[in-house]
Amino acid sequence: IEICSGKHANNFLNKNRLISLCMPCKINVLEENGKIKIVGMKPTIISQFFPEVNKKEAEEVERDVKEIIDNAK
């Protein structure tokens, strides 16, 4: 599943267009040993690769993604 927030994407892309390499956020649904797992990469990693992205901004995106995953369980 791929998700994208226009608000967050626009904010990040205005800082550095190469951030598009990390977009959209992906959420994977996997089955392992008879159990369903929902996983995704943490958007805060973006701030490690692109220092112009404030970690607080990336944490806001991460909260949104986590909420989507938690609500899907």
Secondary structure, DSSP 4 states (H G I P E B T S, - for coil): -EE--HHHHHHHHHH-GGGGGG-SEEEEEEEETTEEEEEE--TTHHHHH-TTS-HHHHHHHHHHHHHHHHHH-
